Amino acid sequence: MTGIDPAPEARQLRVAVLRCERLPRFVTWEIPDVESLFDDDHRLVDALAERGVSAEPVAWSAAQVDWSAYDAVVLRSTWDYVDHLPQFLEVIAAVERSGAQLLNSERPVRWNSDKRYLDDLDRLGVPIVPLVRGTPASGARLGAEVAAAGWDELVLKPAVGVGGAGVVRTTAATLGHALDTLPPATEVMVQPFAAEILDEGELSFIFIGGALSHTLRKRPATGDFRAHGIYGGTVETIAVDQSDATTVQSMLARLPFELLYARVDVVRFEGRLSVLELELIEPMLYLGLAPGSAARFADATIAWLEQARRD
């Protein structure tokens, strides 16, 4: 007979791997091989194809996409969402309404899109690098809170951002000047500088399907403090102590979300692992550095879809 859909188990799964059409605005320098930045995406698409899944990269901002044509829409390199946050949130809402599985789903993505989520982590009992937040217009109050906390070396960050964009290292004495360079209503947060980033480095724990896949050590380039590769930082896979892995796993377990993937960026601050960033939207996972990780990602995606089908 014609005109009848095949049984669900016989139909080939379709997955959209979401990316950006262009790099975010803060990237103003030339990158010789831009497509190399999307290596994670390519590896995931290939791993899904090896498992019989039809996967393709799709720009989240592309016009008139029929999201219902996909079984899953996996958020990956959507880095320019910070330039168009309201539009991005509208798109992910549309994906959820379409019936496709948005991974990660809308609720944690909305929550994670603003660094106020760090306040929630603190309330959930997850250790974070402490912070105060406000705007340049509230600079006097921020300065007073920094003084009361006894912080000298500081990091100033925008409330919404990716890739270290707009992050400035400053001091208690020069915080006012740093704030004066920003529009008065810009939402920012101020944290003590975690000096261990320059020594042990920033540690990134990559979780796929709820299990630890691999761990990275990121260190900034000489003379810098940002551990991102786009600023010359280095990244390597490392073996970590089981106690550290258990500690970070317990941090993630406190979240009220089911997650396909997560990257937990921590630093050893005042003797304990503390969260710098929790990345649930578009983190680079460095799948190329961890053999088998792309396969784990593909398998976890398929398992998620199979569970959703049973439910």
ZIPEMO-V622379 format. One record per pair of residues at least 24 apart in sequence whose ideal C-beta (glycine too) atoms are under 6 Angstrom apart, sorted by the first residue. I is the first residue (numbers start at 0). J is the second residue. Records with the same first field share a line. If there is no record, write none. Layout:
I->J  J
This chain:
11->53
12->52  70
13->53  69  70
14->47  52  54  71
15->57  69  72
16->40  43  44  54  56  73  75
17->57  59  74  75  77
18->56  58  75  76
19->76  77  78  79
20->58  60
23->78  79  81  82
24->82
25->164
37->76
38->287
39->284  286
40->75  76
42->286  293
43->293  296
46->293  294  297
47->297
50->297
59->90
66->94  97  99
67->97  98
69->99
70->304
71->100  102  304
72->99  101
73->102
74->280
76->281
77->281
78->161  281
81->159  160  161
100->307
102->259
103->258  259  279
107->256  279
108->280
111->279  280
113->158  159
114->158
120->274
123->253
125->250  253  274
126->271  273
127->273  274
128->190  193  268  273  275
130->188  190
131->189
132->188
134->184  185  186
135->178  181  183
136->183
138->175  178
141->189
142->174
145->171
150->191
152->192
153->189  192
154->190  192
155->187  189
156->188
157->187
158->186
162->227
163->225  227
168->224
193->266  268
195->266  267
196->266
199->267
201->226  264  266
202->265
203->262  264
204->247  263
205->262  284
206->261
207->260  295  296  299
208->299
211->244
212->292  295
213->289  292
214->239
215->285
236->288  289
246->272
259->303
